[in-house]
Every structure is written in structure tokens, then in C-alpha cells.
Amino acid sequence: MRIYWKILFFLGLQLLTVSSYAQQISVNSLLYTTDSKQNRMMFNVTASPEHRVFVMDNPTRLVIDIKNAQLKRALSQPSSAHPLFARVRSGIKNGTDLRVVVDLKAPISSKNISFKSKISDKNQLIIDLLNKNPIVTTKTQANKVSKSVKNPSFETKTVASKSKSAKSIVIAIDAGHGGNDPGARGPHGTEEKIITFSIAKKLEALINRQPGMKAVMVRNGDYYVGLRKRMQIAREAKADLFVSIHADAFQSADVKGASVYTLSTRGASSEAARWLADSENASDLVGVSLSDKEDVLASVLLDLSQTATQEASVNVANHVLKSFNKIADLHKDSVQKAGFLVLKSPDIPSILVETAFISNPSEEQNLLSARYQKKMATAIFKGVHNYFRQSAPVDSRVAALDF
């Protein structure tokens, strides 16, 4: 009888789990409208969501939390000519909730703007930012914003290309190991540090040939760089992405294939605790002094940054893995999670690429081939390139290019 009740209890849990997932709301798209009186965001959803909206300062951001929701596809970005919205980011919070963060071009205060949200009868979550003082835009801006409203996927990219202030996308390339740390060794004595540097240099050349992109090598020769120093070099270069290149190894010589890693949730949590313990680091990350603010606020700000960073990391990793699938065997056909230290920058999307198993004799020979190295570098580049085609920062030169 006891076993009978246990079975019933287990089946009940299963049904509850299925029911919970069945009720999860999908966010299908995001549209923008604007005029002198208000700026509106309209999320098309599959059901009326439970949500909350609030503002965070320094820098000014609008945060929208939607309970038990997921994105159907990437959210469209506002036009670069939009008078208020700069960029939209999103991530999963608490495992099931969707958090959308809108970077704003101007501060919101009760004196100039108020905001409200409502659910329409057309399954739309509508966020209105009401202008108490009409926003004055030039005729050119108005035309560009008008076009972006008629065609939500349209982004006024030519503004960024003509602007002298537009910056290049910076990719930090980390060739694993180096110097007195040779890394793994192949059956014929091939050292991982040599292979990773060769592939990294080929990737550097590909990136630097791409208009609007710039590569920064973490190490430029055969010397060792500490793991936290590698993160620091990327942050000092204001990198938009960190790519660490390695060659895997295993005790069995039969194991083979490429893998792509991002930071695990546990690794992110431990790093968050480390950053929050160092108030200077935390202040640098969130862009505001935290000495006079509660620990809870600092934690929330760091959570926002990490959520967006981890989401971007997984997105890049998926693009790279898709490129690998066309040219090499995969050891794992999905993005893997691990607590690698070099992936722990809370504000820089980071991936670690295991190009092949140097412990496998045939893959060791491949890794020694300049042709194969070029194929691996090209696959990484294509994955990164495809990611930034979709997610280039609005102030970058890449956002202005017609791919």
C-alpha cells in the first residue's frame, strides 16, 4: 500500500510539472511606437502575464519582469534614432521568469516621464512611458522613427556607419596556456599551447579583416598569463566578447570532437559573491558607487548584468557550435556548462572552445595542420560574426553594416 501511494504521489508531481510547462507564456514579438506624448512598447504574448515594471538608475534602465514566460524569438531592437530607447536585453530569472532590460538614452524622473503598463484584449502587454514635457525631435529623427514603426524589423543602421563616434566590436582572443604551462600533450608530443596560439592568430586575422570588428590577443607569444589577468586584459580592452581557445584531452585515445562551453550557474554565483565582496570591483561593474547603498541593491544590479551576459554567452556559443557542426565532429552537440575561471567576467559574454581532442592521434594530426587550424578559426569567426549580425550594440560600426 505504501508503494502504491508513492507511485500516485510521483505521478501527481509529474502532472503538476507538465501542467506548469503547458501554462508557460510565450513572448512572440516586441513592437515600438513613439510620438511627442509617449513612447510605447507592445509585447505580443500568448496569455495575460503577471508582471512588474520598475526603473533603475546609473545608468537609467527600465526593467520588465514577466512571470513564467519565455521568448519565442529574439526581441527586435529599437531604431538607433529612437529618442528614448537605446537597447533591449533579456534573460531568464529564477529559472522560469523572463526579465527584459531596456537601456534608456535619458533619465526617467517623476518630473518629466511617468510609466504605466496594461494588458490589452489582444494578448498584448503594453508599456507606456508618458512624456510630461513633449520630446522635440528633428524632422530627420521623426522620419527615421516613423519608418521603424511601420517596419518593426527595420533598424536605422546608416546613422551608426556615418558617425565618427561609432566603435568597432572588440573580440578578446585567449590562446589557452602558454610559457611554462604547455597544457595537454598529444601522443606524439604536440603541446596544446602551440596549437591554441596558432588557431588564435588565424582567428585574429579573420576578425581584423572584417569591417567594424577588432581583435585583441590576450597573449601575443609563448608566455603564461594568469587566469584572472586574462579577464582583466579583456575588460581593459573594453571587449564585447571573450573567446578562449583550447584543445581537449582524455585518458582514452578514442574520444574525439569539438565542444563549446559557457559559465555554469554555480560558477556565476561564486563569482558574484567574489565581486560583491570587493566594493570597488562591483562599483566598476555596475557604473555607480555602492559605498552608500545597501548590499541588496548591489546584488540586484550585479544580477542584471550577469543575466544579460550569460544569455549572450549561450547565444554566441550556439552560433559557434552550429558552425562547427558543418566542418568537424562534435564531442557534445549542445552548449556545455562549466565553472572555468576565464569565463567568469560578469559583464563580458564569454565562451571557451575545445577545438578537438589532442589526445586522439588523428585529431592531433589535424590540429597540426595549418589547413585544419584555418577551418577551426573560420568556424569560430562565422559563429561570432552571425551572433553580432543579430546583436550588435547600437553604437557600433557593425550595427551599421549591410551583411
C-alpha positions as CSV (number, residue, x, y, z in Angstrom):
1,M,0.0,0.0,0.0
2,R,2.9,2.4,0.8
3,I,4.4,1.8,-2.6
4,Y,1.0,2.4,-4.2
5,W,0.7,5.9,-2.6
6,K,4.3,6.7,-3.5
7,I,3.5,5.9,-7.2
8,L,0.4,8.1,-7.0
9,F,2.4,10.9,-5.5
10,F,5.1,10.7,-8.1
11,L,2.5,10.7,-10.9
12,G,0.9,13.7,-9.3
13,L,4.2,15.6,-9.4
14,Q,4.7,14.7,-13.0
15,L,1.3,16.0,-13.9
16,L,1.9,19.2,-12.0
17,T,5.2,19.7,-13.8
18,V,3.6,19.1,-17.2
19,S,0.8,21.5,-16.3
20,S,3.3,24.1,-15.2
21,Y,5.2,24.0,-18.5
22,A,2.0,23.9,-20.5
23,Q,0.9,27.2,-19.0
24,Q,4.2,29.0,-19.6
25,I,3.6,32.2,-21.6
26,S,5.4,32.8,-24.8
27,V,6.5,36.3,-25.8
28,N,6.3,36.3,-29.6
29,S,7.4,39.8,-30.6
30,L,8.1,43.4,-29.5
31,L,6.9,46.5,-31.4
32,Y,7.7,50.1,-30.7
33,T,5.7,53.3,-31.3
34,T,6.5,56.8,-30.4
35,D,5.2,60.4,-30.6
36,S,5.7,63.6,-28.7
37,K,3.4,62.4,-25.9
38,Q,4.5,58.9,-25.3
39,N,6.9,56.0,-26.1
40,R,5.2,52.6,-26.2
41,M,6.4,49.0,-26.1
42,M,4.0,46.3,-27.1
43,F,4.8,42.7,-26.3
44,N,2.7,40.1,-28.2
45,V,2.1,37.3,-25.7
46,T,0.1,34.0,-25.7
47,A,-1.8,34.8,-22.5
48,S,-2.2,37.6,-20.0
49,P,1.1,37.7,-17.9
50,E,1.7,38.5,-14.3
51,H,4.4,41.2,-14.5
52,R,6.0,44.2,-12.9
53,V,7.9,47.2,-14.2
54,F,10.4,49.4,-12.5
55,V,13.3,51.8,-13.2
56,M,16.9,51.6,-12.2
57,D,19.4,54.5,-12.3
58,N,23.1,55.0,-13.1
59,P,22.7,54.1,-15.9
60,T,19.0,54.5,-16.4
61,R,17.2,51.3,-17.3
62,L,13.6,50.2,-17.5
63,V,13.2,46.6,-16.1
64,I,10.2,44.4,-17.0
65,D,9.8,41.1,-15.2
66,I,7.2,38.7,-16.8
67,K,6.4,35.7,-14.6
68,N,6.5,32.2,-16.1
69,A,7.4,33.3,-19.6
70,Q,9.9,32.6,-22.3
71,L,10.9,34.2,-25.6
72,K,9.7,32.7,-28.8
73,R,12.4,34.5,-30.7
74,A,14.9,37.3,-30.1
75,L,13.3,40.7,-29.4
76,S,13.6,43.3,-32.1
77,Q,15.8,46.3,-31.2
78,P,14.6,49.9,-31.2
79,S,15.8,52.2,-34.1
80,S,19.1,53.9,-33.3
81,A,17.2,57.2,-33.9
82,H,14.7,56.4,-31.2
83,P,14.6,59.4,-28.8
84,L,14.5,57.3,-25.6
85,F,15.1,53.6,-26.1
86,A,18.8,52.6,-26.7
87,R,18.9,48.8,-26.5
88,V,16.9,45.9,-25.2
89,R,18.3,42.9,-23.4
90,S,16.7,39.8,-21.9
91,G,17.4,36.8,-19.7
92,I,15.8,34.1,-17.6
93,K,15.3,34.9,-13.9
94,N,14.6,32.3,-11.2
95,G,14.6,29.6,-13.8
96,T,11.1,30.4,-15.2
97,D,10.6,34.1,-15.3
98,L,11.6,36.4,-18.2
99,R,13.5,39.7,-17.4
100,V,13.7,42.4,-20.1
101,V,16.0,45.3,-19.6
102,V,15.7,48.4,-21.7
103,D,18.7,50.8,-21.7
104,L,17.4,54.3,-21.9
105,K,19.1,57.4,-23.6
106,A,17.7,59.8,-20.9
107,P,17.0,59.6,-17.2
108,I,13.4,59.0,-16.1
109,S,12.1,61.0,-13.3
110,S,8.6,61.8,-12.0
111,K,9.1,65.4,-13.2
112,N,9.5,64.5,-16.9
113,I,8.2,61.0,-17.5
114,S,5.8,58.6,-15.9
115,F,5.3,55.0,-16.9
116,K,2.4,52.5,-16.7
117,S,1.6,49.1,-18.0
118,K,-1.6,47.3,-19.1
119,I,-2.9,44.1,-20.8
120,S,-4.9,44.7,-23.9
121,D,-7.7,42.3,-25.1
122,K,-5.4,41.3,-28.0
123,N,-3.0,39.5,-25.7
124,Q,-0.5,42.4,-25.6
125,L,1.5,43.6,-22.7
126,I,1.7,47.4,-23.3
127,I,4.3,49.5,-21.5
128,D,3.8,53.3,-21.9
129,L,6.3,55.9,-21.0
130,L,4.3,59.2,-20.9
131,N,6.2,62.4,-21.6
132,K,5.1,65.3,-19.3
133,N,7.1,67.6,-21.5
134,P,6.8,66.9,-25.2
135,I,10.0,65.5,-26.7
136,V,11.3,67.7,-29.5
137,T,12.8,65.7,-32.4
138,T,14.3,66.9,-35.6
139,K,12.4,66.1,-38.8
140,T,15.1,63.6,-39.8
141,Q,14.7,61.7,-36.5
142,A,11.0,61.7,-36.8
143,N,11.1,60.2,-40.3
144,K,13.5,57.5,-39.2
145,V,11.4,56.6,-36.1
146,S,8.3,56.6,-38.3
147,K,9.9,54.1,-40.7
148,S,11.0,51.8,-37.8
149,V,7.4,51.8,-36.5
150,K,6.0,50.7,-39.9
151,N,8.5,48.0,-40.2
152,P,9.5,46.7,-36.7
153,S,12.5,44.8,-38.0
154,F,13.9,47.9,-39.6
155,E,16.9,49.4,-37.8
156,T,18.4,52.7,-38.8
157,K,21.9,51.4,-39.2
158,T,23.3,54.1,-41.6
159,V,23.4,56.6,-38.7
160,A,26.0,54.4,-36.9
161,S,28.1,53.9,-40.0
162,K,28.4,57.7,-40.6
163,S,29.0,58.6,-37.0
164,K,32.7,59.3,-36.1
165,S,31.9,58.1,-32.6
166,A,30.8,54.6,-33.8
167,K,33.1,52.0,-32.3
168,S,34.4,48.6,-33.5
169,I,33.2,45.4,-31.9
170,V,36.2,44.2,-29.8
171,I,36.8,40.4,-29.5
172,A,39.3,39.3,-26.9
173,I,41.1,36.1,-28.1
174,D,42.6,34.0,-25.4
175,A,45.0,31.3,-26.6
176,G,45.0,28.8,-23.8
177,H,48.0,28.0,-21.6
178,G,51.5,29.4,-22.7
179,G,55.0,29.7,-21.4
180,N,55.7,27.2,-18.6
181,D,52.2,25.9,-18.9
182,P,52.2,23.7,-22.1
183,G,48.6,22.4,-21.5
184,A,47.7,18.9,-22.7
185,R,50.2,16.9,-24.8
186,G,49.3,14.7,-27.7
187,P,50.5,11.1,-28.3
188,H,53.3,12.5,-30.4
189,G,54.3,15.2,-28.0
190,T,52.3,18.1,-29.5
191,E,51.7,20.8,-26.9
192,E,48.3,22.4,-26.6
193,K,49.8,25.9,-26.1
194,I,51.3,25.9,-29.6
195,I,48.0,24.7,-31.2
196,T,45.8,27.2,-29.4
197,F,48.1,30.1,-30.3
198,S,48.2,29.2,-34.0
199,I,44.4,29.0,-34.2
200,A,44.1,32.2,-32.2
201,K,46.3,34.1,-34.6
202,K,44.3,32.9,-37.6
203,L,41.1,34.0,-35.8
204,E,42.7,37.4,-35.1
205,A,43.4,37.8,-38.8
206,L,39.8,37.0,-39.8
207,I,38.3,39.3,-37.3
208,N,40.7,42.2,-38.2
209,R,39.7,41.8,-41.9
210,Q,36.0,42.3,-41.0
211,P,35.0,45.9,-41.1
212,G,33.6,47.0,-37.8
213,M,35.4,44.3,-35.8
214,K,38.7,44.3,-33.9
215,A,40.7,41.5,-32.3
216,V,42.7,41.9,-29.1
217,M,45.1,39.0,-28.3
218,V,45.3,38.1,-24.6
219,R,48.8,36.8,-25.1
220,N,51.0,37.7,-28.1
221,G,53.6,35.0,-27.7
222,D,54.7,31.9,-25.8
223,Y,54.4,33.2,-22.2
224,Y,52.0,32.5,-19.4
225,V,49.2,34.8,-18.4
226,G,47.3,34.3,-15.1
227,L,43.7,33.4,-15.5
228,R,42.3,36.4,-13.7
229,K,44.8,38.6,-15.6
230,R,43.3,37.2,-18.9
231,M,39.9,38.5,-17.7
232,Q,41.4,41.8,-16.7
233,I,43.1,42.3,-20.2
234,A,39.7,41.7,-21.8
235,R,38.0,44.3,-19.6
236,E,40.7,46.9,-20.1
237,A,40.3,46.4,-23.9
238,K,36.5,47.0,-23.3
239,A,35.9,43.7,-25.1
240,D,32.4,42.9,-26.3
241,L,33.2,39.2,-26.3
242,F,35.9,36.9,-24.8
243,V,36.8,33.7,-26.7
244,S,39.1,31.2,-25.0
245,I,40.7,28.6,-27.3
246,H,41.8,25.2,-26.1
247,A,42.4,21.6,-27.2
248,D,40.8,18.9,-25.1
249,A,42.4,15.7,-23.7
250,F,41.2,12.4,-22.2
251,Q,42.7,9.2,-20.9
252,S,41.1,7.3,-23.7
253,A,42.6,8.0,-27.1
254,D,39.3,7.2,-28.9
255,V,37.5,10.2,-27.6
256,K,37.2,13.0,-30.1
257,G,35.3,16.1,-31.3
258,A,34.8,19.8,-30.6
259,S,32.9,21.4,-27.7
260,V,31.8,24.9,-26.7
261,Y,31.4,25.9,-23.1
262,T,29.8,28.8,-21.2
263,L,29.9,29.6,-17.5
264,S,27.7,27.4,-15.2
265,T,25.2,28.9,-12.9
266,R,27.2,27.7,-9.9
267,G,30.3,29.4,-11.3
268,A,28.4,32.6,-11.9
269,S,27.1,32.6,-8.3
270,S,30.5,32.1,-6.8
271,E,31.9,34.9,-8.9
272,A,29.1,37.2,-8.0
273,A,29.9,36.7,-4.3
274,R,33.6,37.5,-5.0
275,W,32.7,40.7,-6.9
276,L,30.3,41.9,-4.2
277,A,32.9,41.3,-1.6
278,D,35.1,43.8,-3.4
279,S,33.0,47.1,-3.5
280,E,35.5,48.8,-5.9
281,N,35.1,45.9,-8.4
282,A,31.3,45.9,-8.0
283,S,31.1,49.7,-8.4
284,D,33.2,49.5,-11.6
285,L,30.9,46.8,-13.0
286,V,27.5,48.5,-12.4
287,G,28.8,52.0,-13.1
288,V,27.8,53.6,-9.8
289,S,29.3,53.9,-6.3
290,L,27.9,51.3,-4.0
291,S,29.6,52.6,-0.8
292,D,26.4,54.3,0.3
293,K,23.9,51.7,-0.9
294,E,22.5,48.5,0.6
295,D,24.0,45.1,-0.3
296,V,20.7,44.1,-1.7
297,L,20.8,46.8,-4.4
298,A,24.4,45.9,-5.3
299,S,23.3,42.3,-5.7
300,V,20.3,43.2,-7.9
301,L,22.5,45.4,-10.1
302,L,25.0,42.6,-10.5
303,D,22.2,40.1,-11.2
304,L,21.0,42.2,-14.0
305,S,24.5,42.4,-15.6
306,Q,25.2,38.7,-15.2
307,T,21.8,37.6,-16.5
308,A,22.3,39.6,-19.8
309,T,25.9,38.4,-20.0
310,Q,25.1,34.7,-19.6
311,E,22.3,34.9,-22.1
312,A,24.6,36.5,-24.6
313,S,27.3,33.9,-23.9
314,V,24.9,31.0,-24.6
315,N,23.7,32.7,-27.8
316,V,27.3,33.1,-29.1
317,A,28.2,29.6,-28.1
318,N,25.2,28.2,-30.0
319,H,26.2,30.1,-33.2
320,V,29.8,28.8,-32.9
321,L,28.6,25.2,-32.3
322,K,26.4,25.4,-35.3
323,S,29.4,26.5,-37.4
324,F,31.5,23.6,-36.1
325,N,28.8,21.1,-37.0
326,K,29.5,21.7,-40.6
327,I,33.2,21.2,-40.6
328,A,34.2,18.8,-37.7
329,D,33.0,16.1,-35.4
330,L,31.2,17.3,-32.2
331,H,32.1,15.8,-28.9
332,K,28.9,17.3,-27.5
333,D,26.0,18.5,-29.7
334,S,24.8,21.2,-27.3
335,V,26.5,24.0,-25.4
336,Q,28.2,22.8,-22.2
337,K,28.3,24.5,-18.8
338,A,31.4,24.6,-16.6
339,G,33.0,26.8,-14.0
340,F,36.1,27.8,-15.9
341,L,37.7,30.8,-14.3
342,V,38.3,32.6,-17.6
343,L,34.6,32.6,-18.3
344,K,33.7,34.5,-15.1
345,S,33.6,38.1,-16.2
346,P,30.2,39.3,-15.1
347,D,30.0,42.0,-17.8
348,I,31.6,40.3,-20.9
349,P,30.0,37.4,-22.7
350,S,32.5,34.6,-22.7
351,I,32.9,31.2,-24.4
352,L,35.5,28.5,-24.2
353,V,36.1,26.5,-27.3
354,E,37.6,23.0,-27.2
355,T,38.7,22.6,-30.8
356,A,39.4,18.9,-30.8
357,F,41.0,16.2,-28.6
358,I,44.7,16.5,-28.8
359,S,44.9,13.1,-27.0
360,N,43.3,11.4,-30.1
361,P,46.1,10.6,-32.6
362,S,44.1,11.5,-35.7
363,E,42.8,14.8,-34.2
364,E,46.4,15.6,-33.0
365,Q,47.4,15.4,-36.7
366,N,44.5,17.6,-37.7
367,L,45.4,20.2,-35.1
368,L,49.0,20.3,-36.5
369,S,47.6,21.0,-40.0
370,A,47.5,24.7,-40.9
371,R,44.5,23.9,-43.2
372,Y,42.6,22.4,-40.3
373,Q,43.6,25.3,-38.0
374,K,42.2,27.7,-40.5
375,K,38.9,25.7,-40.7
376,M,38.5,25.9,-36.9
377,A,39.3,29.6,-36.8
378,T,36.9,30.2,-39.7
379,A,34.1,28.3,-37.9
380,I,34.6,30.3,-34.7
381,F,34.7,33.5,-36.7
382,K,31.5,32.7,-38.6
383,G,29.7,31.9,-35.3
384,V,30.8,35.2,-33.7
385,H,30.0,37.1,-36.9
386,N,26.5,35.6,-37.1
387,Y,25.9,36.4,-33.5
388,F,26.8,40.1,-33.9
389,R,24.7,40.3,-37.1
390,Q,21.8,39.9,-34.8
391,S,23.0,41.5,-31.6
392,A,25.5,44.3,-32.4
393,P,25.5,47.2,-29.9
394,V,23.6,50.1,-31.4
395,D,26.6,52.4,-31.2
396,S,29.0,50.0,-33.1
397,R,30.2,50.1,-36.7
398,V,28.9,46.5,-37.1
399,A,25.4,47.7,-36.4
400,A,25.7,49.9,-39.5
401,L,26.9,47.2,-41.9
402,D,24.8,45.5,-44.5
403,F,25.8,41.9,-44.1
